[in-house]
Amino acid sequence: MRRRDFIALIGSGLTARPLVARAQQIAGPRRIGLLMAAAEDSAEYQGFFAAFRAGLRDLGWIDGGNLAIDTRWCGFNKDLTQQFAKELVAQQPELIVSSTTPTTAALQQQTRTIPIVFVSLVDPIGSGFVDSLPRPGGNLTGFINNEATVTGKWLEFLKEIAPGTARAAILFNPTTAPYAEYFLKTLRAIRSASGIEAIATPVHDKTELETVVADFARQPDGGLVVLPDSFVIANRAEVIALAARYHLPLISPYRFYCELGGLLSYGVDVVENYRRAASYADLILKGAKPSELPVQAPVKFELVINSKTAKALGLAVPINLTALADEVIE
C-alpha cells in the first residue's frame, strides 16, 4: 500500500468514528417533555396540546414517529406540579415545554440546563425567568399570553357594554398569580380614562370565592375582571356562576369563560401561542439555544361576546362592539 493511500485510510477512520457515535446518540425518536397545568380531561388544554402537535407535524416532527413527547398533567395542583416537574427533568429530555407561570417556576427550580419553552406566561422578566425579552440569557424562553396594556381594553369593553359600571373587582390568587401587580398598576393608571375604579380582589382558595364576590357585590355598579391565573381558570365554572348570581358583568382574558356563560372575553388566542411554540421546539431540537431566542409578544387577539348572558343581565350589546367581535355567542 502506498503511503498516501495509507494516510487517507487512517484519516477516514478517525473522522468516521465521531460521526458513528453521534448517529448512535440521536438514533430513535428525539425526546421532549410537556408540563400542562390542567387536568388531562380539560377540553381546552387538550385543544392546546393538539395545536402544539399540529405545529410540530407541519415542521416534520411526528409524535410517536421521530419524536416522543412525555406529557404530564398536573391539574392545577401545586404538589403534582412540583412532582411532575422533577420527574420530567429526571428523564433528561432535549427540551421541556411549560404551559403556565406555576409550571415554569417548578421546572426552573429543577434545572438550569435543559431548555424550557413557556407558552402562556405573564411578565417573564418580573417573574425572574429571563434577563430581557430580546436576550433571555438562561435556559428559558417562550411566549407571553397577555401584556399589561391589554387591561385598558378590558375596562374599555366593560364600560361600553355596561355603561353604569363604576367599580371592577380584579379577581386573582396571589399564589398562582404572583404577577398580579403587573396588571393592577396599569389598571389603576387608566382609571381616569375608563371611569372605572380597579379594586384588587385576592382569593386564596376556593372556599373564599363566594364570600369575596358577595362582599364586593353589596355595593352597586360593580363588574368583575378575571386575571390570567391558573387558579381562577381551574375554578372558572364557580366564578361564572357567582357573576350570574350577583348580576356582575364579567370580562376575562380567555374565550372559554364566554363559552361557559361569561359576558365578554378579550385576550390572546392561546391556541395560536401553542402553534408558535412548536417553532421554538423545532429550532432547539436543531441546535438553537434558548438564551438566543427572544421572548415573543402576542400577535393574535380575539374578542368574544355572550349575547345570552348580556340579555340575562339586562344589557344591550352595542352595534359597534358586535362589529368588532370575533364571535358573538347567541
C-alpha positions as CSV (number, residue, x, y, z in Angstrom):
1,M,0.0,0.0,0.0
2,R,1.3,3.4,-0.9
3,R,2.0,5.9,1.9
4,R,-0.6,8.4,0.6
5,D,-3.3,5.7,0.5
6,F,-2.4,4.5,4.0
7,I,-2.7,8.1,5.4
8,A,-6.0,8.6,3.6
9,L,-7.4,5.3,5.0
10,I,-6.3,6.2,8.6
11,G,-7.8,9.7,8.3
12,S,-11.1,8.4,7.1
13,G,-11.3,6.0,10.0
14,L,-10.6,8.8,12.5
15,T,-13.3,11.0,11.1
16,A,-15.9,8.3,10.8
17,R,-15.8,7.3,14.4
18,P,-17.3,10.5,15.8
19,L,-19.9,10.5,13.1
20,V,-20.9,7.0,14.0
21,A,-21.0,7.9,17.7
22,R,-23.1,11.0,17.0
23,A,-25.5,8.9,14.9
24,Q,-25.9,6.4,17.7
25,Q,-26.6,9.2,20.2
26,I,-29.6,10.6,18.2
27,A,-30.8,7.2,16.9
28,G,-34.5,6.7,17.6
29,P,-37.1,9.4,18.3
30,R,-36.0,12.8,19.8
31,R,-37.4,13.2,23.3
32,I,-39.2,16.3,24.7
33,G,-41.3,16.9,27.8
34,L,-44.5,18.8,28.2
35,L,-45.9,20.0,31.6
36,M,-49.5,21.0,31.4
37,A,-51.2,22.9,34.3
38,A,-54.7,21.5,33.7
39,A,-56.2,18.0,34.2
40,E,-55.9,15.6,31.3
41,D,-59.7,15.7,30.7
42,S,-59.6,19.5,30.1
43,A,-61.1,20.1,26.7
44,E,-59.4,23.5,26.3
45,Y,-55.9,22.2,27.2
46,Q,-56.3,19.1,25.0
47,G,-57.0,21.6,22.2
48,F,-53.8,23.5,23.1
49,F,-51.9,20.2,23.1
50,A,-53.3,19.3,19.7
51,A,-52.3,22.7,18.3
52,F,-48.7,22.2,19.5
53,R,-48.5,18.7,18.0
54,A,-50.0,20.0,14.7
55,G,-47.4,22.8,14.6
56,L,-44.6,20.2,15.1
57,R,-46.1,18.0,12.4
58,D,-46.0,20.9,10.0
59,L,-42.3,21.2,10.7
60,G,-41.7,17.5,10.2
61,W,-41.8,16.2,13.8
62,I,-44.3,13.4,14.3
63,D,-45.3,12.4,17.8
64,G,-44.9,8.7,18.0
65,G,-42.6,8.7,15.0
66,N,-39.3,10.7,15.0
67,L,-40.5,12.5,18.2
68,A,-41.6,11.2,21.6
69,I,-43.5,13.7,23.9
70,D,-43.6,12.8,27.6
71,T,-46.7,14.7,28.8
72,R,-47.6,15.3,32.4
73,W,-51.0,16.8,33.5
74,C,-50.8,18.4,37.0
75,G,-54.4,19.6,37.2
76,F,-53.6,23.0,38.7
77,N,-52.3,21.1,41.8
78,K,-49.2,22.6,43.4
79,D,-47.9,19.3,44.8
80,L,-48.4,17.5,41.5
81,T,-46.8,20.4,39.6
82,Q,-43.6,20.0,41.7
83,Q,-43.6,16.2,41.4
84,F,-44.1,16.1,37.7
85,A,-41.5,18.9,37.1
86,K,-39.0,16.7,39.0
87,E,-40.0,13.6,37.0
88,L,-39.7,15.3,33.7
89,V,-36.3,16.7,34.4
90,A,-35.1,13.3,35.6
91,Q,-35.9,11.9,32.2
92,Q,-33.3,14.4,30.7
93,P,-35.3,15.3,27.6
94,E,-33.8,17.7,25.0
95,L,-36.3,20.4,26.0
96,I,-39.4,20.9,28.1
97,V,-42.5,22.9,27.1
98,S,-44.3,24.6,30.0
99,S,-47.8,25.9,30.0
100,T,-48.1,28.5,32.8
101,T,-46.2,30.5,35.3
102,P,-46.5,27.9,38.1
103,T,-45.3,25.1,35.9
104,T,-42.4,27.2,34.6
105,A,-41.4,28.1,38.2
106,A,-41.4,24.5,39.2
107,L,-39.3,23.5,36.2
108,Q,-36.8,26.3,36.8
109,Q,-36.3,25.0,40.3
110,Q,-35.3,21.6,38.9
111,T,-33.0,22.6,36.1
112,R,-30.9,25.4,34.8
113,T,-29.5,23.5,31.8
114,I,-32.4,21.7,30.0
115,P,-34.0,24.2,27.6
116,I,-37.6,25.3,28.7
117,V,-40.1,26.9,26.3
118,F,-43.0,28.6,28.1
119,V,-46.2,29.0,26.2
120,S,-48.7,31.1,28.1
121,L,-46.8,33.4,30.5
122,V,-47.2,36.8,32.1
123,D,-44.3,39.1,32.9
124,P,-41.3,36.7,32.4
125,I,-38.8,39.4,33.5
126,G,-40.7,40.3,36.7
127,S,-41.0,36.6,37.5
128,G,-37.3,36.1,37.2
129,F,-37.4,33.7,34.3
130,V,-35.4,35.8,31.7
131,D,-33.0,38.7,31.8
132,S,-34.7,40.5,29.0
133,L,-37.2,39.8,26.2
134,P,-34.7,40.1,23.3
135,R,-31.9,38.2,25.1
136,P,-33.4,35.8,27.7
137,G,-30.0,34.8,28.9
138,G,-30.6,31.5,30.5
139,N,-32.3,28.2,29.6
140,L,-35.8,29.7,29.3
141,T,-37.6,31.5,26.5
142,G,-41.1,31.4,25.0
143,F,-44.3,33.3,24.5
144,I,-46.3,35.9,26.5
145,N,-50.0,35.5,26.7
146,N,-51.2,38.9,27.9
147,E,-49.3,42.2,28.2
148,A,-50.2,44.8,30.8
149,T,-51.6,47.1,28.1
150,V,-54.4,44.7,27.4
151,T,-56.1,45.8,30.7
152,G,-57.1,49.1,29.1
153,K,-59.2,47.1,26.6
154,W,-60.8,45.1,29.4
155,L,-62.1,48.3,31.1
156,E,-63.0,49.9,27.8
157,F,-65.1,47.0,26.6
158,L,-66.7,46.5,30.1
159,K,-67.7,50.2,30.2
160,E,-69.1,50.0,26.6
161,I,-71.4,47.1,27.2
162,A,-72.2,48.0,30.9
163,P,-72.1,51.9,31.0
164,G,-73.1,52.0,34.6
165,T,-70.0,50.2,35.8
166,A,-68.0,52.3,38.2
167,R,-66.1,49.6,40.1
168,A,-64.4,46.5,39.0
169,A,-63.2,43.6,41.2
170,I,-59.9,42.3,39.8
171,L,-60.0,38.6,40.8
172,F,-56.8,36.6,41.2
173,N,-55.0,34.2,43.6
174,P,-51.7,35.7,44.9
175,T,-50.1,32.3,44.9
176,T,-50.8,31.3,41.3
177,A,-50.7,34.9,40.0
178,P,-47.7,36.5,41.7
179,Y,-47.5,38.8,38.8
180,A,-50.9,40.4,39.6
181,E,-49.3,43.8,40.4
182,Y,-48.1,43.9,36.8
183,F,-51.7,44.3,35.7
184,L,-53.0,46.2,38.7
185,K,-50.5,49.0,38.2
186,T,-51.8,49.6,34.7
187,L,-55.4,49.3,35.7
188,R,-55.0,51.9,38.4
189,A,-53.2,54.3,36.0
190,I,-56.0,54.2,33.4
191,R,-58.9,54.8,35.9
192,S,-59.3,58.4,34.7
193,A,-59.8,57.3,31.1
194,S,-62.3,54.5,31.8
195,G,-64.1,55.9,34.8
196,I,-63.9,52.5,36.5
197,E,-62.1,52.0,39.8
198,A,-60.0,48.8,39.8
199,I,-60.1,47.1,43.1
200,A,-57.6,44.3,43.8
201,T,-59.7,41.3,45.0
202,P,-57.3,38.4,46.0
203,V,-58.8,34.9,46.7
204,H,-56.6,32.3,48.4
205,D,-58.7,29.2,47.9
206,K,-62.0,28.0,46.5
207,T,-63.8,28.4,49.9
208,E,-63.2,32.1,49.8
209,L,-64.7,32.7,46.3
210,E,-68.4,33.3,47.2
211,T,-67.6,35.4,50.3
212,V,-65.3,37.7,48.3
213,V,-67.6,38.1,45.4
214,A,-70.7,38.6,47.7
215,D,-68.9,41.2,49.7
216,F,-67.9,43.1,46.6
217,A,-71.5,42.9,45.2
218,R,-73.0,44.6,48.2
219,Q,-72.3,48.0,46.6
220,P,-73.9,48.8,43.3
221,D,-72.4,49.4,39.8
222,G,-69.8,46.6,40.0
223,G,-68.1,44.5,37.4
224,L,-65.7,41.6,37.5
225,V,-62.4,41.3,35.8
226,V,-60.6,38.0,35.8
227,L,-56.8,38.0,35.5
228,P,-55.0,35.3,33.6
229,D,-54.5,32.9,36.5
230,S,-54.4,29.1,36.7
231,F,-56.4,29.1,40.0
232,V,-59.2,31.1,38.5
233,I,-59.2,29.0,35.3
234,A,-59.5,25.9,37.4
235,N,-62.5,27.4,39.2
236,R,-64.0,29.2,36.3
237,A,-67.4,27.5,36.5
238,E,-67.8,28.7,40.1
239,V,-66.6,32.2,39.2
240,I,-69.1,32.5,36.2
241,A,-71.9,31.2,38.4
242,L,-71.2,33.8,41.1
243,A,-71.0,36.5,38.5
244,A,-74.5,35.5,37.3
245,R,-75.9,35.1,40.8
246,Y,-74.8,38.6,41.9
247,H,-75.5,40.2,38.5
248,L,-71.9,41.2,37.8
249,P,-70.8,41.7,34.2
250,L,-67.6,39.6,33.8
251,I,-64.7,40.1,31.4
252,S,-61.9,37.6,31.1
253,P,-58.8,37.0,29.0
254,Y,-59.9,33.7,27.5
255,R,-62.8,32.7,25.3
256,F,-63.7,29.6,27.2
257,Y,-65.1,31.8,30.0
258,C,-67.6,33.2,27.5
259,E,-68.4,29.7,26.3
260,L,-69.4,28.8,29.9
261,G,-71.5,32.0,30.4
262,G,-69.1,34.8,31.0
263,L,-70.2,38.1,29.4
264,L,-67.0,39.2,27.5
265,S,-63.5,37.9,26.8
266,Y,-60.6,39.7,25.2
267,G,-57.1,38.3,25.1
268,V,-54.5,36.4,23.2
269,D,-55.5,33.4,21.1
270,V,-53.8,30.7,23.3
271,V,-54.1,28.1,20.6
272,E,-52.0,30.3,18.3
273,N,-49.4,30.5,21.0
274,Y,-49.1,26.7,21.2
275,R,-48.7,26.5,17.4
276,R,-45.9,29.1,17.7
277,A,-44.2,27.2,20.5
278,A,-43.7,24.4,18.1
279,S,-41.4,26.6,16.0
280,Y,-39.1,27.1,19.1
281,A,-39.1,23.4,19.9
282,D,-38.0,22.8,16.3
283,L,-35.2,25.4,16.5
284,I,-33.9,24.0,19.8
285,L,-34.0,20.4,18.5
286,K,-31.9,21.6,15.6
287,G,-29.3,23.2,17.9
288,A,-30.5,26.7,18.8
289,K,-30.0,27.9,22.4
290,P,-33.0,29.3,24.3
291,S,-30.8,32.2,25.6
292,E,-30.6,33.4,22.0
293,L,-34.3,33.0,21.1
294,P,-36.2,36.2,22.0
295,V,-39.4,36.0,24.1
296,Q,-42.2,36.8,21.8
297,A,-45.3,39.0,22.5
298,P,-48.8,38.0,21.5
299,V,-49.7,38.5,17.8
300,K,-53.4,37.4,17.7
301,F,-56.1,38.7,20.0
302,E,-59.8,37.8,19.9
303,L,-63.0,39.5,21.3
304,V,-65.9,37.2,22.2
305,I,-69.3,38.3,23.5
306,N,-72.0,36.1,25.0
307,S,-75.3,37.8,24.0
308,K,-77.4,35.4,26.0
309,T,-75.6,36.5,29.2
310,A,-76.0,40.2,28.2
311,K,-79.7,39.7,28.0
312,A,-79.8,38.0,31.4
313,L,-78.0,41.0,32.8
314,G,-80.4,43.4,31.1
315,L,-77.7,44.7,28.9
316,A,-77.8,45.6,25.2
317,V,-74.7,44.8,23.1
318,P,-73.7,47.9,21.2
319,I,-73.6,47.5,17.4
320,N,-70.1,48.8,17.2
321,L,-68.9,46.2,19.8
322,T,-70.7,43.5,17.8
323,A,-68.9,44.6,14.7
324,L,-65.5,44.3,16.5
325,A,-66.2,40.9,17.9
326,D,-64.5,37.8,16.5
327,E,-67.5,35.8,17.7
328,V,-70.9,36.5,19.3
329,I,-72.3,33.6,21.2
330,E,-76.1,33.5,20.9
